[in-house]
Amino acid sequence: MLKTFFPILLAAAVGFSPIAARAADQKPVEEAQSLLERYTNAAQDVILHGLKLVGVNYRLGGNDEDSGLDCSGFVRLVFKETIGTLLPRTAREMSEVGEYVDSAQLKPGDLVFFNTMKRAFSHVGIYLGDNHFLHAPKPGAEVRVESMQSSYWVKRYNGARRILDRD
């Protein structure tokens, strides 16, 4: 788990760091700043807080990290604690909030939805970028990062919504 998680965490930290972006690409400051302008502070906060919850146990109906989280409880907790937005309780209800986002236009912090229970919008996660998302998958598992390009998730993708304001 740590072997796959650490590179993603490192990539997220590097991607959000103006110094790292400048050092890694050796680009002028203006170009490094335009890279960072693609991501709001709110998106950074959402992703970093979500990553802190990696390893928390799944619990059906779970709403807090101490006793466990289900997918919507996880997303709801992250958005409430980082930007103060109280999202609806279920993935289905969350799928009706915010604005529709085409899969080609996904940005870190967007909500991504899947059909995992033979009904649309039965699962939700937080998009991280580079076709990866963060979620609380199922009983017996923990909050984790996964690729949306795996065949399981590709077949079940239902769409995305943007909650965070992006100017």
Backbone as a chain_set.jsonl record, in Angstrom:
{"seq": "MLKTFFPILLAAAVGFSPIAARAADQKPVEEAQSLLERYTNAAQDVILHGLKLVGVNYRLGGNDEDSGLDCSGFVRLVFKETIGTLLPRTAREMSEVGEYVDSAQLKPGDLVFFNTMKRAFSHVGIYLGDNHFLHAPKPGAEVRVESMQSSYWVKRYNGARRILDRD", "coords": {"N": [[0.829, -1.197, 0.0], [1.835, 1.316, 0.915], [3.913, 1.516, -0.901], [2.661, 2.102, -3.324], [1.203, 4.307, -2.625], [2.979, 6.31, -1.68], [4.48, 7.382, -3.972], [2.366, 8.685, -5.304], [1.482, 10.535, -3.402], [3.827, 12.032, -3.205], [3.976, 13.003, -5.822], [1.674, 14.579, -5.835], [2.352, 16.51, -3.924], [4.591, 17.668, -5.148], [3.392, 18.603, -7.461], [1.784, 20.634, -6.457], [3.492, 22.462, -5.384], [5.043, 25.559, -5.696], [7.768, 26.04, -5.677], [8.871, 23.523, -6.144], [7.778, 23.054, -8.665], [9.044, 25.042, -10.117], [11.741, 24.304, -9.743], [11.776, 21.694, -10.777], [11.036, 21.926, -13.479], [12.539, 24.035, -14.348], [11.474, 26.419, -15.276], [10.507, 29.785, -16.08], [9.389, 32.011, -13.438], [6.887, 33.091, -14.006], [5.641, 31.156, -15.667], [5.544, 28.985, -13.911], [3.82, 29.996, -11.998], [1.468, 30.204, -13.51], [0.889, 27.525, -13.854], [0.22, 26.808, -11.225], [-2.0, 28.396, -10.886], [-3.988, 26.975, -12.077], [-5.046, 25.398, -10.183], [-7.019, 25.815, -7.374], [-6.622, 27.135, -4.033], [-8.473, 25.889, -2.475], [-8.931, 23.425, -3.765], [-6.44, 22.241, -3.407], [-6.42, 22.054, -0.608], [-8.605, 20.306, -0.179], [-7.705, 17.945, -1.449], [-5.289, 17.389, -0.056], [-6.252, 17.06, 2.564], [-7.938, 14.871, 2.16], [-6.019, 12.947, 1.433], [-4.745, 12.632, 3.856], [-6.481, 10.991, 5.142], [-6.169, 8.508, 4.088], [-6.097, 5.065, 4.56], [-7.932, 4.949, 6.605], [-10.491, 2.97, 7.961], [-13.185, 1.424, 6.13], [-16.631, 1.884, 6.721], [-19.936, 1.084, 6.499], [-22.263, 3.612, 6.184], [-20.671, 5.224, 7.685], [-19.39, 8.182, 9.218], [-17.255, 9.444, 10.424], [-13.706, 9.664, 10.971], [-12.688, 8.16, 13.075], [-14.433, 6.011, 13.676], [-14.86, 4.98, 11.194], [-15.478, 5.307, 7.615], [-17.816, 5.613, 4.945], [-18.115, 5.813, 1.332], [-19.523, 8.244, 0.631], [-19.632, 9.458, 3.121], [-16.931, 9.891, 3.582], [-16.249, 11.762, 1.482], [-17.993, 13.818, 2.145], [-17.06, 14.532, 4.742], [-14.437, 15.445, 4.144], [-14.945, 17.718, 2.48], [-16.473, 19.289, 4.213], [-14.687, 19.77, 6.36], [-12.569, 21.083, 5.109], [-13.406, 23.184, 3.326], [-15.748, 24.01, 4.39], [-18.16, 23.302, 3.243], [-21.234, 21.747, 3.28], [-22.145, 18.801, 2.119], [-24.732, 16.741, 0.566], [-25.914, 13.609, 2.059], [-25.791, 11.132, 0.625], [-24.201, 9.428, -2.182], [-25.729, 9.493, -4.509], [-27.371, 11.765, -4.069], [-25.351, 13.69, -3.953], [-24.572, 13.693, -6.582], [-26.207, 15.444, -7.814], [-25.507, 17.96, -7.146], [-23.66, 21.003, -7.588], [-21.782, 21.646, -10.639], [-22.065, 19.982, -13.81], [-19.38, 18.057, -15.132], [-17.443, 17.311, -17.895], [-15.689, 14.312, -18.661], [-13.253, 14.76, -19.897], [-12.565, 17.183, -18.966], [-11.937, 17.087, -16.303], [-10.773, 18.166, -13.106], [-8.464, 18.343, -10.36], [-10.022, 17.735, -7.243], [-12.621, 17.603, -8.126], [-15.732, 15.805, -7.976], [-16.139, 12.375, -8.566], [-18.186, 9.853, -9.987], [-19.625, 6.577, -9.743], [-21.135, 3.456, -10.787], [-21.625, 1.098, -8.66], [-23.346, -0.593, -7.442], [-25.293, -1.7, -9.023], [-26.825, 0.441, -9.664], [-27.033, 3.739, -10.857], [-24.72, 6.291, -9.913], [-23.962, 5.316, -7.368], [-21.619, 5.297, -6.002], [-18.956, 7.421, -4.856], [-16.087, 9.511, -5.277], [-13.056, 11.482, -4.89], [-11.521, 13.314, -7.353], [-8.091, 13.23, -8.227], [-6.348, 13.921, -10.215], [-4.415, 13.069, -13.154], [-5.828, 10.759, -13.854], [-6.462, 9.446, -11.441], [-8.162, 8.696, -8.378], [-9.507, 9.339, -5.105], [-10.932, 7.481, -2.518], [-13.376, 5.784, -0.407], [-13.617, 2.536, -0.573], [-15.058, -0.11, -0.008], [-16.689, -2.495, 2.237], [-14.398, -3.904, 4.561], [-12.195, -2.789, 3.459], [-9.975, 0.086, 3.071], [-9.765, 3.712, 3.055], [-8.439, 4.858, 0.044], [-6.209, 5.438, -2.795], [-6.899, 5.121, -6.213], [-6.619, 4.044, -9.641], [-8.528, 5.423, -12.223], [-8.484, 4.25, -14.623], [-8.454, 1.559, -14.48], [-9.995, -1.505, -15.475], [-12.278, -2.169, -14.001], [-13.22, 0.296, -12.883], [-13.506, 1.891, -15.181], [-15.637, 0.681, -16.568], [-17.713, 1.312, -14.873], [-17.988, 4.034, -14.55], [-19.869, 6.981, -14.029], [-19.962, 9.755, -14.232], [-19.137, 13.225, -13.463], [-18.936, 15.916, -11.072], [-18.503, 19.362, -10.316], [-17.741, 20.981, -7.449], [-16.178, 22.887, -6.25], [-15.405, 26.331, -6.608], [-14.118, 27.709, -9.542], [-12.324, 30.062, -10.984]], "CA": [[0.0, 0.0, 0.0], [2.692, 2.483, 0.984], [4.72, 1.588, -2.109], [1.89, 2.773, -4.363], [0.688, 5.576, -2.119], [4.021, 7.313, -1.523], [4.74, 8.135, -5.207], [1.226, 9.545, -5.618], [1.557, 11.645, -2.454], [4.959, 12.848, -3.608], [3.588, 13.696, -7.049], [0.715, 15.626, -5.458], [3.091, 17.577, -3.241], [5.409, 18.345, -6.149], [2.49, 19.309, -8.365], [1.196, 21.794, -5.807], [4.533, 23.312, -4.82], [5.61, 26.458, -6.69], [9.216, 25.872, -5.678], [9.144, 22.259, -6.822], [7.446, 23.222, -10.076], [10.122, 25.873, -10.67], [12.977, 23.535, -9.75], [11.648, 20.508, -11.627], [10.928, 22.285, -14.882], [13.43, 25.143, -14.632], [10.713, 27.382, -16.054], [10.419, 31.091, -15.429], [8.396, 32.107, -12.37], [5.562, 33.357, -14.584], [5.063, 29.9, -16.121], [5.257, 28.181, -12.717], [2.615, 30.551, -11.381], [0.291, 29.866, -14.301], [0.583, 26.139, -13.524], [-0.463, 26.792, -9.934], [-3.297, 29.059, -10.994], [-4.987, 25.998, -12.514], [-5.579, 24.761, -8.988], [-7.32, 26.753, -6.311], [-6.21, 26.708, -2.707], [-9.503, 24.982, -1.974], [-8.672, 22.096, -4.33], [-5.261, 21.731, -2.698], [-6.834, 21.695, 0.753], [-9.462, 19.119, -0.271], [-6.886, 16.777, -1.778], [-4.352, 17.09, 1.033], [-7.006, 16.513, 3.697], [-8.355, 13.53, 1.759], [-4.859, 12.065, 1.499], [-4.469, 12.352, 5.271], [-7.423, 9.968, 5.59], [-5.827, 7.213, 3.499], [-5.89, 4.053, 5.59], [-9.089, 4.893, 7.507], [-11.36, 1.834, 7.642], [-14.515, 1.61, 5.571], [-17.77, 1.456, 7.516], [-21.188, 1.47, 5.87], [-22.932, 4.679, 6.932], [-19.672, 5.899, 8.521], [-19.27, 9.621, 9.045], [-16.067, 10.032, 11.044], [-12.503, 8.864, 10.746], [-12.407, 7.267, 14.197], [-15.217, 4.78, 13.594], [-14.854, 4.529, 9.807], [-16.166, 6.139, 6.632], [-18.188, 5.045, 3.654], [-17.661, 6.721, 0.277], [-20.105, 9.585, 0.733], [-19.2, 10.006, 4.409], [-15.564, 10.357, 3.358], [-16.29, 12.982, 0.67], [-18.696, 14.822, 2.949], [-16.146, 14.962, 5.802], [-13.345, 16.217, 3.546], [-15.434, 19.028, 2.033], [-16.904, 20.061, 5.387], [-13.552, 20.194, 7.164], [-11.614, 21.921, 4.38], [-13.972, 24.426, 2.783], [-16.976, 24.337, 5.098], [-19.337, 22.969, 2.437], [-21.947, 20.56, 3.747], [-22.729, 18.077, 0.986], [-25.761, 15.766, 0.934], [-25.382, 12.404, 2.684], [-25.563, 9.986, -0.26], [-23.545, 9.67, -3.465], [-26.78, 9.864, -5.465], [-27.729, 13.167, -3.825], [-24.191, 14.513, -4.321], [-24.486, 13.75, -8.042], [-27.111, 16.499, -8.278], [-24.988, 19.224, -6.623], [-22.553, 21.552, -8.364], [-21.972, 21.663, -12.087], [-21.618, 18.824, -14.571], [-18.037, 18.163, -15.691], [-17.1, 16.291, -18.863], [-14.519, 13.561, -18.193], [-12.048, 15.355, -20.478], [-12.322, 18.46, -18.283], [-11.772, 16.852, -14.864], [-9.709, 18.856, -12.384], [-8.349, 17.875, -8.977], [-11.059, 18.222, -6.344], [-13.95, 17.287, -8.658], [-16.312, 14.546, -7.508], [-16.344, 11.39, -9.633], [-19.255, 8.939, -9.595], [-19.577, 5.247, -10.337], [-22.222, 2.522, -10.53], [-21.033, -0.091, -8.031], [-24.397, -1.379, -6.797], [-26.322, -1.882, -10.042], [-27.626, 1.664, -9.824], [-26.184, 4.88, -11.172], [-24.288, 7.212, -8.857], [-23.977, 4.643, -6.062], [-20.297, 5.442, -5.379], [-18.351, 8.72, -5.128], [-14.715, 9.736, -4.847], [-12.49, 12.8, -5.195], [-10.528, 13.222, -8.416], [-6.78, 13.759, -7.845], [-5.563, 14.265, -11.391], [-3.705, 11.954, -13.771], [-6.739, 9.609, -13.85], [-6.52, 8.794, -10.135], [-9.138, 9.263, -7.459], [-9.409, 8.985, -3.697], [-12.279, 7.064, -2.114], [-13.574, 4.71, 0.569], [-14.184, 1.606, -1.547], [-16.026, -1.172, 0.308], [-16.45, -3.145, 3.531], [-13.161, -4.652, 4.66], [-11.115, -2.025, 2.825], [-9.636, 1.372, 3.675], [-9.674, 4.847, 2.141], [-7.246, 4.666, -0.778], [-6.092, 6.039, -4.119], [-6.967, 4.124, -7.283], [-6.646, 4.528, -11.015], [-9.819, 5.355, -12.906], [-8.265, 3.546, -15.878], [-8.597, 0.105, -14.329], [-11.206, -1.926, -16.183], [-13.41, -2.126, -13.072], [-13.758, 1.658, -12.762], [-13.892, 2.375, -16.509], [-16.974, 0.145, -16.871], [-18.712, 1.784, -13.921], [-17.973, 5.498, -14.459], [-21.157, 7.625, -14.319], [-19.841, 11.185, -14.482], [-18.433, 14.042, -12.467], [-19.511, 17.212, -10.695], [-17.559, 20.312, -9.736], [-18.271, 21.694, -6.283], [-15.285, 24.003, -5.974], [-15.43, 27.462, -7.549], [-12.879, 27.85, -10.338], [-12.448, 31.268, -11.821]], "C": [[0.867, 1.253, 0.0], [3.539, 2.642, -0.269], [3.979, 2.299, -3.23], [1.406, 4.138, -3.915], [1.756, 6.662, -2.091], [4.314, 8.066, -2.82], [3.596, 9.078, -5.569], [1.223, 10.757, -4.699], [2.679, 12.585, -2.83], [4.628, 13.649, -4.862], [2.609, 14.82, -6.752], [1.428, 16.794, -4.81], [3.926, 18.365, -4.233], [4.53, 19.168, -7.072], [1.905, 20.565, -7.761], [2.233, 22.77, -5.276], [5.118, 24.226, -5.882], [7.129, 26.308, -6.773], [9.58, 24.604, -6.429], [8.862, 22.38, -8.308], [8.55, 24.018, -10.762], [11.399, 25.059, -10.804], [12.9, 22.368, -10.735], [11.682, 20.864, -13.104], [11.925, 23.35, -15.307], [12.749, 26.155, -15.554], [10.74, 28.72, -15.345], [9.296, 31.106, -14.397], [6.998, 32.312, -12.936], [4.892, 32.056, -15.036], [4.71, 29.006, -14.944], [3.993, 28.695, -12.046], [1.381, 30.207, -12.198], [-0.097, 28.408, -14.085], [-0.208, 26.083, -12.228], [-1.835, 27.442, -9.997], [-4.385, 28.107, -11.485], [-5.67, 25.332, -11.329], [-5.844, 25.816, -7.922], [-6.766, 26.237, -5.0], [-7.214, 25.714, -2.144], [-9.275, 23.569, -2.499], [-7.465, 21.456, -3.648], [-5.651, 21.241, -1.315], [-7.666, 20.416, 0.76], [-8.604, 17.876, -0.493], [-5.952, 16.41, -0.625], [-5.075, 16.519, 2.246], [-7.483, 15.089, 3.391], [-7.207, 12.532, 1.847], [-4.479, 11.722, 2.939], [-5.355, 11.222, 5.793], [-7.172, 8.597, 4.951], [-5.507, 6.245, 4.632], [-7.02, 3.97, 6.601], [-9.999, 3.763, 7.035], [-12.684, 2.262, 7.043], [-15.541, 1.13, 6.593], [-19.02, 1.977, 6.847], [-21.91, 2.482, 6.752], [-21.976, 5.496, 7.785], [-19.481, 7.356, 8.167], [-18.039, 10.234, 9.69], [-14.891, 9.074, 10.963], [-12.196, 7.898, 11.875], [-13.165, 5.942, 14.089], [-15.278, 4.214, 12.178], [-15.723, 5.39, 8.912], [-16.629, 5.293, 5.453], [-17.842, 6.096, 2.599], [-18.216, 8.134, 0.419], [-19.757, 10.241, 2.061], [-17.8, 10.574, 4.317], [-15.565, 11.693, 2.615], [-16.917, 14.114, 1.471], [-17.784, 15.394, 4.033], [-15.034, 15.844, 5.244], [-13.818, 17.608, 3.153], [-15.877, 19.896, 3.207], [-15.701, 20.614, 6.147], [-12.581, 21.108, 6.427], [-12.216, 23.233, 3.9], [-15.308, 24.798, 3.415], [-18.247, 24.051, 4.329], [-19.957, 21.674, 2.958], [-22.668, 19.931, 2.561], [-23.834, 17.149, 1.473], [-25.132, 14.467, 1.424], [-25.051, 11.281, 1.706], [-24.862, 10.392, -1.558], [-24.569, 10.128, -4.503], [-27.179, 11.331, -5.309], [-26.584, 14.107, -4.206], [-24.098, 14.688, -5.829], [-25.375, 14.838, -8.634], [-26.658, 17.885, -7.835], [-23.842, 19.7, -7.501], [-22.849, 21.52, -9.843], [-21.412, 20.406, -12.736], [-20.223, 19.088, -15.133], [-17.827, 17.005, -16.664], [-15.816, 15.598, -18.406], [-13.21, 14.132, -18.74], [-11.658, 16.651, -19.767], [-12.129, 18.303, -16.779], [-10.579, 17.615, -14.305], [-9.647, 18.296, -10.969], [-9.388, 18.547, -8.076], [-12.466, 17.971, -6.848], [-14.425, 15.968, -8.055], [-16.521, 13.635, -8.715], [-17.286, 10.308, -9.114], [-19.211, 7.654, -10.411], [-20.82, 4.453, -9.956], [-21.597, 1.246, -9.977], [-22.083, -1.001, -7.4], [-25.586, -1.599, -7.732], [-27.324, -0.737, -10.066], [-26.667, 2.837, -9.995], [-25.892, 5.718, -9.932], [-24.354, 6.583, -7.462], [-22.633, 4.731, -5.347], [-19.697, 6.776, -5.79], [-16.926, 8.757, -4.591], [-14.281, 11.134, -5.246], [-11.381, 12.624, -6.224], [-9.231, 13.904, -7.992], [-5.997, 14.327, -9.025], [-4.898, 13.012, -11.92], [-4.509, 10.653, -13.692], [-6.726, 8.796, -12.555], [-7.568, 9.479, -9.266], [-8.963, 8.651, -6.08], [-10.806, 8.619, -3.238], [-12.224, 6.021, -0.996], [-14.317, 3.609, -0.183], [-15.278, 0.648, -1.1], [-15.731, -1.744, 1.683], [-15.178, -3.995, 3.505], [-11.966, -3.94, 4.056], [-10.894, -0.708, 3.577], [-9.699, 2.464, 2.617], [-8.363, 4.698, 1.374], [-7.329, 5.429, -2.091], [-6.138, 4.914, -5.137], [-6.978, 4.812, -8.635], [-8.048, 4.38, -11.587], [-9.692, 4.603, -14.231], [-8.317, 2.033, -15.722], [-9.936, -0.294, -14.949], [-12.443, -1.864, -15.287], [-14.042, -0.732, -13.053], [-14.196, 2.23, -14.107], [-15.315, 1.942, -16.839], [-18.068, 0.782, -16.017], [-18.806, 3.304, -13.803], [-19.322, 6.085, -14.878], [-21.047, 9.107, -14.63], [-19.152, 11.893, -13.338], [-19.171, 15.357, -12.24], [-18.417, 18.066, -10.085], [-18.273, 21.11, -8.657], [-17.474, 22.975, -6.051], [-15.404, 25.08, -7.039], [-14.085, 27.54, -8.249], [-13.082, 29.048, -11.255], [-11.427, 31.303, -12.915]], "O": [[0.664, 2.15, -0.817], [3.856, 3.763, -0.666], [4.595, 3.024, -4.01], [1.218, 5.032, -4.74], [1.478, 7.81, -2.436], [4.392, 9.294, -2.788], [3.841, 10.166, -6.091], [0.99, 11.878, -5.15], [2.512, 13.804, -2.783], [4.957, 14.832, -4.956], [2.697, 15.895, -7.346], [1.136, 17.95, -5.118], [3.969, 19.593, -4.172], [4.874, 20.295, -7.427], [1.557, 21.487, -8.498], [1.863, 23.825, -4.76], [5.644, 23.736, -6.881], [7.702, 26.44, -7.855], [10.492, 24.606, -7.256], [9.623, 21.866, -9.127], [8.944, 23.689, -11.881], [12.066, 25.105, -11.838], [13.866, 22.093, -11.447], [12.306, 20.157, -13.895], [12.138, 23.552, -16.503], [13.361, 26.677, -16.486], [10.972, 28.781, -14.138], [8.363, 30.307, -14.475], [6.029, 31.769, -12.406], [3.696, 31.872, -14.81], [3.68, 28.333, -14.971], [3.178, 27.902, -11.575], [0.33, 29.938, -11.617], [-1.282, 28.076, -14.126], [-1.211, 25.374, -12.149], [-2.733, 27.075, -9.24], [-5.572, 28.392, -11.331], [-6.755, 24.766, -11.468], [-4.966, 26.621, -7.612], [-6.473, 25.049, -4.863], [-6.84, 24.796, -1.414], [-9.414, 22.607, -1.744], [-7.477, 20.262, -3.348], [-5.262, 20.15, -0.899], [-7.461, 19.542, 1.602], [-8.765, 16.872, 0.202], [-5.843, 15.238, -0.264], [-4.572, 15.598, 2.89], [-7.437, 14.212, 4.254], [-7.4, 11.399, 2.286], [-3.952, 10.642, 3.204], [-5.012, 10.57, 6.779], [-7.884, 7.636, 5.243], [-4.745, 6.566, 5.544], [-7.073, 3.02, 7.383], [-10.245, 3.621, 5.838], [-13.235, 3.308, 7.386], [-15.35, 0.104, 7.246], [-19.158, 3.184, 6.646], [-22.139, 2.229, 7.935], [-22.413, 6.371, 8.533], [-19.417, 7.73, 6.996], [-17.793, 11.429, 9.525], [-15.052, 7.855, 10.896], [-11.504, 6.904, 11.655], [-12.611, 4.88, 14.374], [-15.709, 3.077, 11.99], [-16.598, 6.114, 9.388], [-15.931, 4.377, 5.017], [-17.327, 7.161, 2.939], [-17.469, 9.109, 0.338], [-19.603, 11.461, 2.122], [-17.507, 11.616, 4.903], [-14.947, 12.654, 3.073], [-16.416, 15.238, 1.466], [-17.738, 16.609, 4.224], [-14.725, 16.887, 5.821], [-13.146, 18.591, 3.467], [-15.675, 21.11, 3.191], [-15.69, 21.783, 6.535], [-11.835, 21.845, 7.072], [-11.598, 24.287, 4.051], [-15.929, 25.786, 3.024], [-19.318, 24.514, 4.724], [-19.289, 20.645, 3.06], [-23.665, 20.457, 2.068], [-23.878, 16.802, 2.653], [-23.938, 14.247, 1.223], [-24.1, 10.538, 1.945], [-24.924, 11.548, -1.976], [-24.303, 11.042, -5.283], [-27.309, 12.052, -6.298], [-26.822, 15.198, -4.725], [-23.604, 15.709, -6.308], [-25.299, 15.12, -9.83], [-27.335, 18.876, -8.108], [-23.132, 18.887, -8.094], [-23.999, 21.385, -10.263], [-20.42, 19.839, -12.277], [-19.918, 20.202, -15.558], [-18.013, 15.845, -16.296], [-14.945, 16.242, -17.82], [-12.165, 13.997, -18.103], [-10.549, 17.154, -19.949], [-12.156, 19.295, -16.052], [-9.524, 17.703, -14.932], [-10.654, 17.828, -10.438], [-9.601, 19.757, -8.141], [-13.422, 18.109, -6.085], [-13.617, 15.122, -7.671], [-17.018, 14.069, -9.754], [-17.2, 9.896, -7.957], [-18.824, 7.637, -11.58], [-21.47, 4.729, -8.948], [-21.098, 0.413, -10.733], [-21.748, -2.066, -6.881], [-26.733, -1.673, -7.291], [-28.489, -0.903, -10.427], [-25.622, 2.903, -9.347], [-26.72, 5.83, -9.028], [-24.753, 7.236, -6.497], [-22.514, 4.288, -4.205], [-19.89, 7.227, -6.919], [-16.605, 8.121, -3.588], [-15.042, 11.88, -5.863], [-10.425, 11.882, -6.001], [-9.252, 15.015, -7.462], [-5.081, 15.128, -8.838], [-4.821, 12.003, -11.219], [-3.944, 9.578, -13.489], [-6.957, 7.587, -12.579], [-7.826, 10.675, -9.398], [-8.355, 7.594, -5.916], [-11.764, 9.34, -3.519], [-11.171, 5.462, -0.689], [-15.52, 3.727, -0.412], [-16.329, 0.585, -1.737], [-14.658, -1.514, 2.24], [-14.92, -4.714, 2.54], [-10.842, -4.436, 4.135], [-11.547, -0.434, 4.584], [-9.688, 2.175, 1.42], [-7.312, 4.445, 1.964], [-8.368, 5.985, -2.449], [-5.5, 3.877, -4.957], [-7.301, 5.993, -8.755], [-8.677, 3.331, -11.447], [-10.699, 4.347, -14.891], [-8.236, 1.301, -16.709], [-10.889, 0.486, -14.946], [-13.534, -1.542, -15.758], [-15.258, -0.598, -13.192], [-15.168, 2.983, -14.164], [-16.111, 2.741, -17.332], [-19.234, 0.785, -16.412], [-19.621, 3.81, -13.033], [-19.857, 5.745, -15.933], [-21.957, 9.671, -15.238], [-18.659, 11.279, -12.391], [-19.918, 15.835, -13.094], [-17.515, 17.558, -9.419], [-19.256, 21.807, -8.908], [-18.034, 24.013, -5.699], [-15.495, 24.78, -8.229], [-13.037, 27.448, -7.61], [-13.904, 29.03, -12.17], [-11.398, 32.249, -13.702]]}, "num_chains": 1, "name": "protein.A"}
